[in-house]
Amino acid sequence: MTVISRTSARRKLLLASGFLMMAFLLLYLRPGSGWTEFLILSLLIALAMLCSGQIAYLHSRKVLRALRLAKRERTLFKAVAENSQGAFYICKPMCDSSGRVVDFRITYANRKAEELFGRSRLDLVGQSTSVIIPDSARSEVVGAWSRVAVTGIAEELDMAFTPRNSLPATCITRISPLGGSVAVSTLQSNEEAVAASRLQELSAFSQSIIESAPISMIATDISGTVMAMNSAAERLTYFRKHDLVGQHSLLLLHDPAEISARTIQLSRDLEEPIAAGFQSLIARASYGQQDTREWTYVRRDGSRASVSLTMMALQTPDKQITGYLAIAYDITERKKLTDSITHMAHYDQLTGLPNRVLLNDRMEQGIERARRFNQRMAVYMVGIDHFKRINESLGHSGGDAVLSFFSRQLLSAVRRTDTVARVGGDEFVVLMPDFRDSADAARCADLMIQKITTPVNVGGSEIRVNASIGYCLFPEDGDNGETLLRNADVAMHEAKSGGRGLAVAYTGNLQREAADRLKMEEELRHAVQNGELELHYQPQVRCSNGEVTGMEMLLRWNNPRRGFVPPTTFIPIAEKAGLLVRIGEWSMRQACKDVVKLQRQMGRELTVAVNLSAWQFSQRNLIEVVTESINDSGLPAKCLEIEITEQMLMTNSTTVMETMRKIRELGVTIAIDDFGTGFSSFSYILQYEVDRLKIDRCFIDRSTQDAGAAAVVRTIIAMAHGLNIEVVAEGVETTAQMNFLLRRKCDQVQGWLFARAVPIEAFAAVVERIDAFVAEQQRLAVEDKRSVIEGLPVTSDTVQSMFTNVEDDSPSDDDSRPHRRISDALRVQ
């Protein structure tokens, strides 16, 4: 609007008056007129100009006042219209050629009108009523508006209307005349307006919740096409809304292989065919159920995320499904943790093999399958032989390395469909389904033993690991997992008792024997607590002169119910029950005391040999026990001999070497028991500075009949003498064996040929009888050149007539005749 100021108005009036005066002067002054006439005319003209200027000024002020008022009214109108609670719009009539109103054109619309019609005012202004009024009500509304425009009388009209993004409502429309146009205000009824407002607020609130929710929400139509998704879904899938909405199916986020697998499983569970694809996602949701399960989302960059996905149907009030909602949250980290915990709960951490929990589950599955298809299943219990000794010699890291190697070897010996599980420190279980017969199971057991006996290098030492196997079959040896495992375990312990490195099939007798061993273990505990164990001593005789130089301590158990129990029976039980160390400490202390008492009684120096097991030798306080045993009893250290097995040397452990060094520093001698059975070399003997070797009785038993055994004995004696090591032969029972050993210049012997092991109280009498017998034989040898020890030539110039050289060093026909024991002649029981 143009604003006219007072100064500019006056200037324009004066300018106009000047031009007017000049015009009058030019028109009315005639030639010859005088100055008086001129002045009068000029004054009149000036007065006219002054009046016209004032009149013009007053008119301009009135115009300005009217313009300002119009502006204020327009501003007020817009403020009232824009803040109206209802829609307000002005429409101008559109007439035909005859002047009849046929339609209306919108010339103004407020903000509420925009919301009501769902269009901006720029889109509304200039449009006809067809864009805002339904066709069904158009004639009625145009007619009412026309009457108001013609008559100038306002009217009200009720009209059913469906606002955009809302429910159908009844609107109250008031039409008022407005200068040839009509002003229309539309209000919803109060209840409907409140409901619509609340619905709108609720919709906005719900949308806000969905959008700000921390979990992914994706809405689809009934065919699976994505129709909406929130920000959390964008963050989870790496897809933006414009990438998916209205363009792709929810299946884009799923792995086709996983969909196919779930489709098969769902078809089984629901017992009806399920189509692969989106149907597998909504199979349960389509029945009105919420279906929650784990799925894998494939993100936009190809990475994968484990999600917990809940599918639910979106329904109208009449239960018509209009789409589906997929609610998912990322469980990748939780699943990793869960998988880790599950793996720890079901797998051995060292070997990676299934543990007992998973084994039981697979055992049940295997038994059920075997029942269903009428098959057999083999259960193997595999135990590493002497593993405790290996573990203590090599340390825990070395033991772990052996276990890992053993598990790999065991896996290589079975089929991929078989199960290998670790159920204990050194015990494994193998499940083999689909077996034909026991012969098939035996062949598999032999194959496993061959595979697992492969040498392994641990810490620079080569270790050969052996194992004992016990096995049984389903259904012959048990109809449930617990029974099968128990029976396989019984068979394995039978294999260990039978010499180790064996495979033993379960029989009913083994179960009875196992129960008997358990009973014996309880009785042995009672015996240890109540002093039922006894020490017996077997004399050791020097071959050069027949003198008793010492004895070997042997443990005996006189059970009140069973009688005398052989050491080969109760020692393994004591070892398994953890009693061997306790028994060993007691026996060493008691043996030292017994020998000191015997030395004082007989007035001669005697040595006592005490056998130590691997368990005893590895105990941390062994040196303390040996020292205390010597000091408390007063036995000279040189009179105590520690016997260890050959297998203990083969570990080549610095711990073993250090222990032996400390024992030798005490003055105690060291002997290798059962030499020749452990496949060791003489390099170990030199390394550990051994004092004596004891040849195992198995070679002595066969030395007079088996040329090979005789050669082994000859070789051991010759090599030991070359290393300045004494040799003791164990288990000498016949004169033929004695003759053979004398010919080979064995240093000492012990066995039933001279005496059985006897209690300490009877040992002195045994020694006296042996001394008397030897003296008698020497006397007879001098007189008639013969002795009980047959075949020995005797010279008159030696007192060693009973124990002298014989040139023939091989088994002869004379050695095969019946032999007489010296112990029989001495009547030693």
C-alpha positions in Angstrom: 0.0 0.0 0.0 1.3 3.5 -0.9 1.5 5.9 2.1 0.9 9.7 1.4 2.7 12.1 3.7 1.5 15.7 4.6 4.6 17.4 3.0 4.3 15.7 -0.4 0.6 16.4 -0.5 1.1 20.1 0.1 3.9 20.3 -2.5 1.6 18.7 -5.1 -1.3 21.1 -4.3 0.9 24.2 -4.5 2.4 23.1 -7.8 -1.1 22.5 -9.2 -2.3 25.9 -7.9 0.7 27.7 -9.6 0.0 26.0 -12.9 -3.7 27.0 -12.5 -2.9 30.7 -11.8 -0.7 30.9 -14.8 -3.5 29.4 -16.9 -6.0 32.0 -15.7 -3.6 34.8 -16.3 -3.0 33.7 -19.8 -6.7 33.2 -20.5 -8.3 36.1 -18.9 -5.9 39.0 -19.0 -6.5 41.1 -22.1 -4.2 43.5 -23.6 -4.5 46.8 -22.0 -5.6 45.6 -18.6 -4.4 47.6 -15.7 -2.4 46.5 -12.6 -5.4 46.8 -10.4 -7.3 44.3 -12.3 -4.3 42.1 -12.4 -3.8 42.2 -8.6 -7.5 41.5 -7.9 -7.5 38.6 -10.2 -4.3 37.2 -8.7 -5.6 37.5 -5.1 -8.8 35.6 -6.1 -6.7 33.0 -7.8 -4.4 32.6 -4.7 -7.4 32.4 -2.4 -8.9 29.6 -4.6 -5.6 27.8 -4.6 -5.3 28.0 -0.8 -8.8 26.6 -0.4 -8.3 23.8 -2.8 -5.0 22.9 -1.1 -6.6 22.7 2.2 -9.5 20.7 0.9 -7.0 18.3 -0.8 -5.0 18.0 2.5 -8.1 17.1 4.5 -9.2 14.5 1.9 -5.7 12.9 2.0 -5.9 12.5 5.7 -9.3 10.8 5.5 -7.9 8.4 2.9 -4.9 7.6 5.0 -7.2 6.9 8.0 -9.3 4.6 6.0 -6.3 2.7 4.7 -5.0 2.2 8.2 -8.3 1.0 9.5 -8.6 -1.4 6.6 -5.1 -2.8 7.3 -6.0 -3.3 11.0 -9.2 -5.0 10.1 -7.5 -7.3 7.6 -4.8 -8.2 10.3 -7.5 -8.8 12.9 -9.5 -10.9 10.3 -6.5 -13.0 9.6 -5.7 -13.4 13.3 -9.2 -14.5 14.0 -9.4 -16.7 11.0 -6.1 -18.4 11.5 -6.8 -19.1 15.2 -10.3 -20.3 14.7 -11.0 -23.8 16.2 -12.6 -24.8 13.0 -11.9 -24.7 9.3 -12.7 -21.3 7.8 -12.6 -20.5 4.1 -14.2 -18.0 1.7 -15.7 -19.0 -1.5 -16.7 -16.7 -4.5 -19.7 -17.7 -6.6 -19.2 -18.9 -10.1 -22.2 -18.1 -12.5 -23.2 -19.3 -15.9 -24.2 -17.1 -18.8 -27.6 -16.6 -17.3 -26.3 -15.4 -14.0 -27.2 -18.6 -12.1 -24.7 -19.7 -9.4 -23.4 -23.1 -10.5 -20.3 -23.5 -8.3 -18.0 -21.7 -5.9 -14.2 -21.0 -6.1 -12.1 -20.9 -2.9 -10.4 -17.5 -2.4 -9.1 -18.0 1.2 -8.5 -20.9 3.6 -7.1 -21.0 7.1 -4.7 -23.5 8.8 -7.6 -25.7 10.1 -9.0 -25.9 6.6 -5.6 -27.2 5.5 -5.7 -29.9 8.2 -9.3 -30.7 7.4 -8.9 -31.2 3.7 -5.3 -32.5 3.8 -4.1 -29.8 1.3 -2.0 -26.7 1.6 -3.8 -23.4 1.1 -1.8 -22.8 -2.0 -3.4 -26.0 -3.4 -6.9 -24.9 -2.1 -7.1 -21.3 -3.2 -8.4 -21.0 -6.8 -10.0 -24.5 -6.7 -13.7 -25.3 -7.0 -15.7 -27.1 -4.4 -15.2 -30.4 -6.1 -11.8 -30.8 -4.3 -13.3 -30.4 -0.8 -16.9 -31.6 -1.0 -17.8 -35.3 -1.7 -19.9 -35.8 -4.8 -22.8 -37.3 -2.9 -23.3 -34.0 -0.9 -22.1 -31.5 -3.5 -25.5 -30.5 -4.9 -26.9 -29.9 -1.4 -23.9 -27.8 -0.3 -23.8 -25.7 -3.4 -27.5 -25.1 -3.2 -27.2 -23.9 0.4 -24.2 -21.6 -0.4 -26.1 -20.2 -3.4 -29.1 -19.2 -1.3 -26.9 -17.4 1.2 -25.0 -15.6 -1.6 -28.3 -14.4 -3.2 -30.4 -13.7 -0.1 -27.7 -12.6 2.2 -29.2 -14.8 5.0 -26.8 -17.0 6.8 -27.5 -20.8 7.1 -26.2 -23.9 9.0 -25.7 -27.3 7.5 -24.9 -30.7 9.0 -22.7 -32.7 6.7 -21.1 -36.1 7.1 -17.4 -35.8 6.3 -14.2 -37.9 6.6 -11.2 -35.8 7.5 -7.9 -36.9 6.2 -6.1 -39.5 8.5 -9.1 -39.6 10.7 -12.4 -41.4 11.2 -15.8 -40.4 9.6 -17.4 -37.5 11.5 -20.4 -35.2 11.4 -19.4 -31.6 10.7 -21.5 -28.5 11.5 -21.0 -26.0 8.7 -22.1 -22.3 9.0 -22.4 -20.3 5.7 -22.4 -16.5 6.0 -22.7 -13.8 3.3 -19.5 -11.8 2.8 -19.7 -9.1 0.1 -20.9 -11.2 -2.7 -19.0 -14.2 -1.5 -19.8 -16.6 1.3 -17.7 -17.3 4.4 -17.8 -21.0 5.5 -16.8 -22.2 8.9 -16.8 -26.0 9.6 -16.7 -27.5 13.1 -16.9 -31.2 14.1 -19.4 -32.0 16.8 -17.9 -31.7 20.3 -17.7 -35.5 21.1 -16.3 -36.3 17.7 -13.9 -33.4 17.9 -12.6 -34.5 21.2 -12.4 -38.1 20.0 -10.6 -37.1 16.8 -8.3 -34.9 18.8 -7.5 -37.7 21.2 -7.1 -40.1 18.4 -4.7 -37.7 16.6 -2.8 -37.3 19.8 -2.7 -41.0 20.4 -1.6 -41.6 16.9 1.2 -39.1 17.2 2.2 -40.5 20.6 2.2 -44.1 19.2 4.2 -43.0 16.2 6.7 -41.3 18.6 7.0 -44.5 20.7 7.5 -46.6 17.6 10.0 -44.2 16.1 12.0 -43.8 19.4 11.8 -47.5 20.4 15.3 -49.1 20.8 14.1 -52.3 19.0 13.6 -52.8 15.3 10.0 -52.6 14.1 9.0 -53.2 10.5 5.4 -53.3 9.2 4.5 -55.1 6.1 1.4 -55.7 4.0 -0.2 -59.1 3.8 2.2 -60.1 1.0 5.3 -59.1 3.0 6.2 -55.9 1.3 7.7 -53.4 3.8 5.3 -50.5 4.4 7.0 -48.8 7.4 10.1 -49.1 9.6 11.5 -47.2 12.5 15.0 -45.8 13.1 16.1 -48.8 15.1 15.3 -51.0 12.1 17.6 -48.8 10.0 20.4 -49.1 12.5 20.0 -52.8 12.7 19.7 -53.6 9.0 21.8 -50.7 7.6 19.0 -50.1 5.1 17.3 -46.7 5.0 13.6 -46.4 4.8 13.6 -45.3 1.2 15.6 -48.5 0.4 12.8 -50.8 1.6 9.5 -49.1 2.1 7.1 -50.0 -0.7 9.9 -51.6 -2.7 11.1 -54.9 -1.2 9.8 -57.8 0.8 10.9 -58.5 4.4 12.5 -61.6 2.9 15.3 -59.4 1.7 16.6 -59.4 5.2 16.7 -63.2 5.5 19.1 -65.9 4.5 17.3 -68.2 1.8 19.0 -71.3 3.2 17.7 -70.5 6.7 14.3 -69.9 5.3 14.3 -73.3 3.6 15.5 -75.1 6.7 12.8 -73.4 8.8 10.2 -74.2 6.3 10.9 -77.9 6.5 10.9 -77.8 10.3 7.6 -75.8 10.4 6.0 -78.3 8.0 6.9 -81.1 10.4 5.8 -79.1 13.5 2.5 -77.9 12.1 1.9 -81.2 10.2 0.9 -79.3 7.1 2.9 -78.1 4.1 4.3 -74.6 4.4 5.4 -72.7 1.3 8.9 -71.5 1.3 9.3 -67.7 1.5 7.3 -65.2 3.5 4.8 -67.9 4.5 7.5 -69.5 6.7 7.8 -66.2 8.6 4.1 -65.8 9.3 3.0 -69.4 9.5 2.0 -69.0 13.2 1.2 -65.3 13.1 -1.4 -65.8 10.4 -3.4 -67.8 12.9 -3.3 -64.8 15.4 -0.3 -66.2 17.4 2.8 -64.3 18.3 5.7 -66.3 16.9 9.1 -65.6 18.5 12.2 -67.4 17.5 15.8 -66.7 16.5 16.6 -65.7 13.0 19.6 -64.3 11.1 19.2 -60.8 9.5 21.4 -60.2 6.4 22.4 -56.6 6.5 22.8 -54.3 3.6 26.6 -54.7 3.6 26.3 -58.5 3.7 27.2 -58.9 7.4 24.9 -61.0 9.6 23.2 -60.3 12.8 21.4 -62.8 15.1 18.0 -61.5 16.1 15.1 -62.5 18.2 12.2 -61.9 15.9 8.6 -61.7 16.9 6.0 -61.8 14.1 2.4 -60.7 14.8 -0.6 -59.9 12.6 -2.0 -56.4 12.3 -5.8 -56.8 12.5 -8.9 -54.7 12.1 -11.6 -54.7 14.8 -13.4 -57.5 12.9 -10.2 -59.6 12.9 -9.2 -59.0 9.3 -5.5 -59.2 8.8 -4.2 -56.1 7.1 -0.5 -56.8 7.5 2.2 -58.0 9.8 4.6 -56.4 12.3 8.2 -57.8 12.7 9.7 -56.8 16.0 13.4 -57.7 16.3 16.3 -57.0 18.6 19.9 -57.8 18.1 21.1 -60.8 20.1 24.5 -61.3 18.4 26.6 -60.6 21.4 24.2 -62.4 23.7 24.2 -65.3 21.3 28.0 -65.3 21.3 28.0 -65.4 25.0 25.3 -68.0 25.1 27.1 -70.1 22.6 30.3 -69.8 24.6 28.6 -70.8 27.8 26.8 -73.7 26.0 30.1 -74.8 24.5 31.7 -74.7 27.9 28.9 -76.7 29.4 29.0 -79.3 26.7 32.6 -79.5 25.5 35.9 -80.2 27.2 38.0 -77.0 27.2 41.3 -78.7 26.7 40.6 -81.2 23.9 37.4 -79.7 22.4 35.7 -83.0 22.7 32.1 -83.4 24.0 31.9 -83.8 27.8 29.8 -86.1 29.9 26.7 -83.8 29.6 26.7 -83.9 25.8 27.7 -87.5 25.8 24.6 -88.5 27.7 22.5 -86.6 25.3 24.0 -88.3 22.3 23.9 -91.6 24.1 20.1 -91.3 24.5 19.8 -90.4 20.8 21.9 -93.3 19.7 20.0 -95.8 21.9 16.6 -94.4 20.5 17.9 -94.7 16.9 19.2 -98.2 17.5 15.9 -99.3 19.0 13.9 -97.8 16.1 16.0 -99.4 13.4 16.9 -102.6 15.3 20.6 -101.8 15.3 23.5 -102.4 17.7 25.6 -99.6 19.2 29.1 -100.1 20.7 30.3 -98.1 23.8 34.0 -97.9 24.4 35.7 -96.7 27.6 39.3 -95.7 26.8 41.8 -95.0 29.6 45.3 -93.8 29.2 47.8 -96.2 31.0 50.0 -94.7 33.7 48.8 -91.2 32.9 49.3 -89.9 36.5 52.9 -90.9 36.2 53.2 -89.1 32.9 51.5 -86.0 34.3 53.7 -85.9 37.3 56.9 -86.4 35.4 56.2 -84.0 32.5 54.2 -81.5 34.5 50.6 -80.3 33.9 51.5 -78.6 30.6 53.2 -81.8 29.3 50.2 -83.8 30.5 47.8 -81.5 28.7 49.9 -81.9 25.5 49.7 -85.7 25.8 45.9 -85.5 26.3 45.5 -83.2 23.3 47.6 -85.6 21.1 45.7 -88.6 22.5 42.3 -87.1 21.7 43.4 -86.3 18.1 44.7 -89.8 17.6 41.5 -91.3 19.0 39.4 -89.1 16.6 41.5 -90.3 13.7 40.7 -93.9 14.5 36.9 -93.5 14.4 34.2 -92.6 11.8 32.9 -89.0 11.4 29.5 -90.2 12.6 31.0 -91.6 15.9 31.2 -89.6 19.1 34.4 -89.2 21.1 34.0 -87.6 24.5 36.3 -86.9 27.4 34.6 -87.9 30.7 37.5 -87.8 33.1 41.2 -86.7 33.5 42.5 -89.6 31.4 39.3 -91.4 30.4 37.5 -91.1 27.1 34.3 -92.6 25.7 33.6 -93.6 22.1 30.1 -94.2 20.8 29.8 -96.1 17.6 26.3 -96.7 16.2 25.3 -99.2 13.5 27.3 -102.3 14.5 26.9 -105.7 13.0 28.3 -107.9 15.8 30.9 -108.3 18.6 33.6 -109.2 16.1 33.1 -105.9 14.4 33.4 -104.1 17.7 36.6 -106.0 18.6 38.2 -105.0 15.3 37.4 -101.3 15.9 38.9 -101.6 19.4 42.1 -103.1 18.0 42.3 -100.3 15.4 42.0 -97.7 18.2 44.8 -99.2 20.2 47.0 -99.2 17.1 46.3 -95.5 16.4 46.8 -94.2 19.9 50.1 -95.9 20.6 51.9 -93.6 18.2 54.9 -91.9 20.0 54.5 -88.2 20.8 57.3 -85.7 21.5 56.7 -83.6 24.6 59.3 -81.1 25.8 62.0 -82.9 23.8 61.2 -86.3 25.1 59.5 -89.0 23.1 56.6 -90.6 25.0 54.8 -93.7 23.9 51.2 -93.5 25.2 49.3 -96.7 25.7 45.7 -97.2 26.6 43.4 -99.8 27.9 39.9 -100.2 26.3 36.8 -101.8 27.6 33.6 -102.0 25.5 30.1 -103.3 25.5 27.2 -103.5 23.1 23.6 -102.3 23.0 21.3 -104.0 23.6 23.1 -107.2 24.8 25.1 -105.5 27.6 22.6 -102.8 28.7 19.4 -101.0 27.6 20.3 -97.5 28.9 23.2 -95.2 28.9 24.1 -95.4 32.5 24.4 -99.2 32.4 26.4 -99.2 29.2 28.9 -96.7 30.5 29.2 -98.6 33.8 29.8 -101.9 32.0 32.3 -100.4 29.6 34.2 -99.0 32.6 34.2 -102.4 34.3 35.7 -103.9 31.1 38.3 -101.1 30.9 39.5 -101.8 34.4 39.7 -105.4 33.6 42.0 -104.5 30.7 44.2 -102.5 33.0 44.3 -105.3 35.5 45.2 -107.8 32.7 48.4 -106.0 31.8 47.2 -102.7 30.2 47.3 -101.9 26.5 44.5 -104.3 25.9 40.9 -104.3 24.7 38.4 -106.3 26.8 34.8 -107.0 26.0 32.3 -106.8 28.8 30.8 -110.0 30.3 28.5 -110.6 33.2 31.4 -112.0 35.3 33.2 -108.7 35.0 30.4 -106.9 36.8 30.5 -109.3 39.7 34.3 -108.9 39.8 33.9 -105.1 39.8 31.5 -105.3 42.7 34.0 -107.5 44.5 36.8 -105.0 43.9 34.6 -102.2 45.3 34.0 -104.3 48.4 37.7 -105.1 48.7 38.5 -101.4 48.5 36.4 -100.7 51.5 38.0 -103.6 53.3 41.4 -102.3 52.4 40.6 -98.9 53.9 39.6 -100.6 57.0 42.8 -102.6 57.0 45.0 -99.5 56.7 43.1 -97.9 59.6 43.3 -101.0 61.8 46.8 -102.2 61.1 45.9 -105.3 59.2 48.8 -104.9 56.7 52.0 -106.8 57.4 55.6 -106.6 56.2 57.3 -109.7 55.0 60.9 -110.0 54.0 62.6 -112.3 51.4 66.3 -112.8 51.7 68.8 -111.9 49.0 71.8 -114.3 48.7 75.2 -113.4 47.3 76.2 -115.9 44.6 79.9 -115.7 45.3 79.7 -117.2 48.8 76.0 -117.9 49.7 75.9 -115.2 52.3 72.5 -113.5 53.0 73.3 -109.8 52.5 69.9 -108.3 52.7 66.3 -108.6 52.0 63.4 -107.1 50.0 60.4 -105.8 51.9 57.1 -107.2 50.6 53.7 -106.0 51.6 51.1 -108.5 52.7 47.4 -108.3 53.6 45.8 -110.9 55.8 42.1 -110.2 55.3 39.9 -111.8 58.1 37.4 -112.9 55.5 39.5 -113.5 52.4 42.7 -114.7 54.0 46.0 -113.6 52.5 45.3 -111.3 49.5 48.1 -111.2 46.9 49.8 -107.8 46.4 49.0 -108.0 42.6 45.4 -107.9 43.7 45.3 -105.2 46.4 48.1 -102.8 45.3 46.2 -101.6 42.1 43.1 -101.1 44.3 45.1 -99.1 46.8 46.5 -97.0 44.0 43.1 -96.3 42.6 41.7 -95.5 46.1 44.5 -93.1 46.9 45.9 -95.2 49.7 49.2 -96.2 48.2 51.2 -93.1 49.4 49.9 -93.6 52.9 50.7 -97.3 52.9 54.1 -96.5 51.3 55.1 -94.1 54.0 54.1 -96.5 56.8 55.9 -99.5 55.2 59.2 -97.5 54.7 59.3 -96.3 58.3 58.4 -99.7 59.6 60.9 -101.6 57.4 63.8 -99.4 58.6 62.8 -100.1 62.2 62.5 -103.8 61.6 65.9 -104.1 59.9 67.7 -102.1 62.7 66.2 -104.5 65.3 67.2 -107.5 63.1 70.8 -106.2 62.7 71.2 -105.9 66.5 69.7 -109.3 67.0 72.0 -111.1 64.4 75.0 -108.9 64.8 75.5 -108.4 61.0 74.9 -105.7 58.5 71.8 -106.2 56.3 70.3 -104.1 53.6 66.6 -103.7 53.0 65.1 -102.9 49.6 61.9 -100.9 49.6 59.9 -100.6 46.3 58.4 -97.2 45.5 55.5 -96.7 43.1 55.3 -93.8 40.7 52.8 -92.1 43.1 55.2 -92.4 46.0 58.2 -91.3 44.0 56.4 -88.2 42.8 55.2 -87.1 46.3 56.7 -83.8 47.3 57.8 -84.9 50.8 59.5 -88.1 49.6 63.0 -87.0 50.7 61.6 -85.9 54.1 60.0 -89.3 54.5 63.2 -91.2 53.6 65.3 -88.9 55.8 63.0 -89.3 58.8 62.8 -93.1 58.3 66.6 -93.3 58.5 67.0 -90.9 61.3 64.1 -92.1 63.5 65.1 -95.8 63.2 68.9 -95.3 63.3 69.4 -97.4 60.1 72.6 -96.5 58.2 71.7 -94.9 54.9 73.8 -97.4 52.9 71.5 -100.2 54.3 68.4 -98.7 52.6 67.8 -99.4 49.0 65.1 -97.7 47.0 63.6 -99.7 44.1 61.9 -97.9 41.2 60.5 -99.3 38.0 62.2 -99.0 34.6 59.2 -97.1 33.3 59.9 -94.2 35.6 63.3 -93.7 34.1 61.9 -93.5 30.6 60.1 -90.3 31.4 63.5 -88.6 31.3 62.2 -85.9 33.6 64.4 -83.4 35.4 62.1 -83.9 38.4 63.0 -87.7 38.5 66.7 -86.9 38.1 66.6 -84.3 40.9 64.8 -86.7 43.2 67.3 -89.5 42.6 70.2 -87.1 43.1 68.8 -86.1 46.5 68.3 -89.8 47.5 71.9 -90.6 46.5 73.1 -87.6 48.5 71.6 -89.2 51.6 73.7 -92.3 51.0 70.8 -94.4 50.0 71.3 -96.8 47.0 69.0 -97.1 44.0 67.9 -100.2 42.2 65.9 -100.7 39.0 63.1 -103.3 39.6 61.7 -105.6 36.9 64.5 -104.6 34.5 64.1 -105.7 30.9 60.3 -105.2 30.7 60.3 -101.4 30.0 62.2 -101.2 26.7 64.6 -98.7 28.2 68.2 -98.3 27.1 71.4 -98.3 29.2 71.7 -94.6 28.5 69.1 -94.1 31.2 71.0 -96.3 33.6 74.2 -94.1 33.1 72.2 -90.9 33.3 70.6 -91.7 36.6 73.6 -93.4 38.2 71.8 -96.6 39.2 73.5 -99.0 41.8 71.8 -102.3 41.0 69.6 -103.9 38.4 67.0 -106.5 39.3 66.2 -108.8 36.3 62.5 -109.5 36.1 61.4 -112.9 37.0 59.7 -113.5 33.7 63.2 -113.9 32.1 64.4 -116.1 34.9 61.4 -118.4 34.6 62.2 -119.1 30.9 66.0 -118.9 31.0 66.4 -122.7 31.2 63.9 -123.5 28.4 64.0 -120.4 26.1 67.2 -119.5 24.3 65.9 -116.0 23.7 65.2 -115.4 27.4 68.6 -116.8 28.3 70.3 -114.5 25.9 68.5 -111.5 27.4 69.7 -112.5 30.9 73.3 -113.0 29.7 73.2 -109.6 27.9 71.9 -107.7 31.0 74.5 -109.2 33.3 77.4 -108.6 30.9 76.4 -105.0 30.2 75.7 -104.2 33.8 79.1 -105.6 34.9 80.7 -103.6 32.2 79.1 -100.5 33.8 80.1 -101.6 37.3 76.5 -102.2 38.3 75.5 -105.2 40.4 72.8 -107.6 39.2 70.1 -109.3 41.3 68.0 -112.1 39.8 64.4 -112.2 41.1 62.1 -115.3 41.3 64.8 -118.0 41.3 62.9 -121.2 42.1 64.9 -124.1 40.7 68.5 -125.4 40.9 68.6 -125.3 37.1 67.9 -121.5 37.2 70.5 -121.1 39.9 73.1 -123.1 37.9 72.4 -120.9 34.9 72.9 -117.7 36.9 76.1 -119.0 38.6 77.5 -119.7 35.2 76.8 -116.1 34.1 78.3 -114.7 37.4 75.1 -113.1 38.6 75.9 -111.1 41.8 72.8 -111.9 43.9 69.7 -113.9 43.8 66.4 -114.1 45.6 63.4 -116.4 45.3 61.7 -119.5 46.6 64.8 -121.6 45.9 66.1 -120.2 49.2 63.1 -119.0 51.1 59.7 -117.4 50.8 59.1 -113.9 52.2 58.6 -114.3 56.0 57.6 -111.9 58.9 60.5 -110.1 60.5 60.3 -112.4 63.6 61.1 -115.5 61.4 63.8 -113.9 59.3 66.7 -114.6 61.6 65.8 -118.3 61.7 65.7 -118.4 57.9 69.1 -116.8 57.6 70.6 -119.3 60.1 69.1 -122.2 58.2 70.5 -120.9 54.9 73.9 -120.3 56.4 73.9 -123.9 57.9 72.7 -125.3 54.6 75.4 -123.5 52.6 78.1 -124.7 55.1 76.8 -128.3 54.8 76.8 -128.1 51.0 80.4 -126.7 51.0 81.5 -129.6 53.3 79.8 -132.2 51.1 81.3 -130.6 48.0 84.8 -130.9 49.4 84.2 -134.5 50.4 82.4 -136.0 47.4 82.7 -133.3 44.8 78.9 -133.0 44.6 76.2 -130.7 46.1 72.4 -130.1 45.8 73.3 -127.5 43.2 74.0 -130.1 40.6 76.4 -129.9 37.8 78.9 -127.7 39.6 82.5 -128.9 39.5 84.3 -128.2 42.8 88.0 -127.8 43.5 89.6 -128.5 46.9 91.4 -125.2 47.0 88.3 -123.0 47.2 85.7 -122.5 49.8 83.3 -121.2 47.2 82.5 -124.8 46.2 78.9 -124.2 46.0 79.1 -121.0 44.0 81.7 -121.3 41.3 82.2 -121.0 37.6 80.7 -123.4 35.0 81.9 -123.1 31.4 78.7 -124.1 29.7 76.4 -121.1 29.6 73.4 -122.4 27.6 70.3 -124.4 28.6 71.1 -128.1 28.6 69.1 -131.3 28.8 70.2 -131.7 32.4 68.5 -128.5 33.3 65.1 -129.8 32.2 64.8 -132.5 34.9 62.7 -132.0 38.0 64.3 -129.4 40.3 64.6 -129.4 44.1 64.1 -126.2 46.0 66.6 -125.4 48.8 63.6 -123.9 50.7 62.1 -127.4 50.7 65.3 -128.8 52.2 65.2 -126.0 54.8 61.5 -126.6 55.5 60.8 -122.9 55.3 57.0 -122.4 55.1 
